[in-house]
């Protein structure tokens, strides 16, 4: 399958425009744009998760870079499904996701999840749900490249947090 760039930060796969995957670096201007877009709906909270490549793997090895691969059509559909599911569980005003493919160097952004909602608990809960869902359900694979010249494919495990009740019963005004 050939993946070709088309437009600003969208991919074209077999004539289909990709919304959530990009080969282009996700720069801070893009993240600020996504935040502003999410906040336009008169929401009470905007939660932005920015995944950044770090230089170590739990203190064991020095990471040089990551390389992300995906099955683009399926990844796009599953990201959309996760977003739709989040909207059914939490009262969200806006959701946007960008995930980088290709070589991502130390300090660069690999994924951005922006969620806006009337209340912060719902925005936090939906953000956690989406980040975990991307990591464990979407066909995006990560390979770490180390300074010693070796590499290893990485599979994720969830970072368990006590997330908010989707009913909104636990909200407080900001």
C-alpha positions in Angstrom: 0.0 0.0 0.0 1.4 3.4 -0.9 0.9 6.3 1.4 1.3 9.7 -0.2 1.1 13.2 1.2 -1.5 15.5 0.0 -2.3 19.0 1.4 -1.1 20.3 4.7 -1.1 17.6 7.3 -3.3 15.0 5.7 -2.5 11.7 4.0 -4.0 10.4 0.9 -4.4 6.6 0.8 -5.9 5.1 -2.3 -7.6 8.4 -3.1 -9.0 8.8 0.5 -8.0 11.8 2.5 -6.8 10.9 6.0 -7.9 13.2 8.9 -6.1 11.8 11.9 -2.8 10.5 10.6 0.1 12.6 9.3 3.7 12.2 8.1 4.2 15.9 8.8 5.7 16.9 12.2 3.0 18.1 14.6 4.3 21.5 15.6 3.1 23.7 18.5 1.3 26.0 16.1 -0.9 23.1 15.0 -1.5 22.1 18.6 -2.6 25.7 19.4 -4.9 25.7 16.4 -6.5 22.4 17.6 -7.0 23.9 21.1 -8.6 27.1 19.7 -10.8 25.0 17.5 -12.0 22.9 20.4 -12.6 26.0 22.6 -14.9 27.7 20.0 -17.9 25.8 21.2 -18.3 27.7 24.5 -17.0 24.8 26.5 -15.9 25.0 30.1 -12.8 22.8 29.7 -10.3 21.9 27.1 -8.0 19.0 27.8 -5.0 18.6 25.5 -2.8 15.5 25.7 0.5 15.8 23.8 2.6 12.6 23.5 6.3 13.5 23.1 9.1 11.1 22.3 11.4 10.8 25.4 15.0 9.7 25.3 14.8 6.7 27.6 12.8 3.5 28.0 12.1 3.3 31.7 15.8 4.2 32.4 17.0 1.0 30.7 18.2 2.2 27.3 18.8 5.5 25.4 16.2 6.0 22.7 17.4 7.7 19.5 14.0 8.0 17.7 10.7 6.2 17.2 9.2 5.0 13.9 5.4 4.7 13.7 3.7 2.6 11.0 -0.1 2.0 10.5 -2.7 0.4 8.5 -4.1 3.8 7.5 -7.6 3.1 6.3 -8.4 0.9 9.3 -6.6 3.3 11.7 -8.7 6.2 10.5 -12.0 4.2 10.9 -11.1 3.0 14.4 -10.0 6.5 15.5 -13.4 7.8 14.3 -15.2 5.0 16.1 -13.3 5.8 19.3 -14.3 9.5 18.9 -17.9 8.6 18.3 -17.9 6.3 21.4 -16.4 9.0 23.5 -19.2 11.3 22.4 -21.8 8.8 23.5 -20.3 8.4 27.0 -19.4 12.0 27.8 -21.0 15.3 26.9 -18.3 16.6 24.6 -18.2 19.9 22.7 -15.3 18.9 20.5 -12.8 16.2 19.8 -9.7 16.2 17.6 -6.8 13.7 17.2 -3.6 13.8 15.2 -1.1 10.9 15.2 2.3 11.1 13.5 3.6 8.3 11.3 7.2 7.8 10.2 10.3 8.8 12.0 9.7 10.9 15.1 12.8 12.2 16.9 13.4 12.9 20.6 11.3 15.9 21.7 8.9 15.7 18.8 5.2 15.2 19.2 3.9 11.7 18.3 0.2 12.2 19.1 -2.3 14.9 20.1 -5.7 14.4 21.6 -7.8 17.5 22.2 -11.2 17.2 24.0 -13.5 20.0 25.0 -16.5 19.6 27.3 -18.7 21.7 29.6 -17.0 20.2 32.6 -13.3 19.2 33.3 -14.1 15.7 34.6 -15.7 14.7 31.3 -12.9 16.2 29.3 -10.3 14.4 31.3 -12.1 11.1 31.2 -12.7 11.3 27.5 -9.1 12.2 26.9 -7.9 9.2 28.9 -10.3 6.9 27.1 -9.1 8.1 23.7 -5.4 7.9 24.4 -5.8 4.4 25.8 -8.0 3.4 22.9 -5.5 4.7 20.3 -2.7 2.8 22.0 -4.5 -0.5 22.3 -7.1 -0.7 19.5 -5.8 1.2 16.6 -3.4 -0.5 14.2 -0.5 1.9 14.7 2.8 0.2 15.5 5.9 1.7 17.2 9.5 0.7 16.9 12.2 2.2 19.2 15.6 2.9 17.8 18.4 3.0 20.3 21.8 4.8 20.3 23.6 1.4 20.3 22.2 0.8 16.8 19.5 -1.8 17.8 15.8 -1.5 17.6 12.7 -3.1 19.1 9.0 -3.1 18.3 7.1 -1.8 21.4 3.6 -2.9 22.5 1.8 -0.7 25.0 0.3 -1.4 28.3 -2.3 1.0 29.7 -1.5 3.5 32.4 -4.4 2.9 34.7 -5.9 6.0 36.2 -9.1 6.5 38.1 -11.1 8.2 35.4 -14.3 10.2 35.9 -17.8 8.9 35.9 -19.2 9.4 32.3 -22.6 10.4 33.8 -21.1 13.8 34.7 -22.2 13.3 38.3 -18.7 14.0 39.6 -18.4 17.4 37.9 -17.5 20.6 39.7 -17.4 24.1 38.3 -14.0 25.4 37.2 
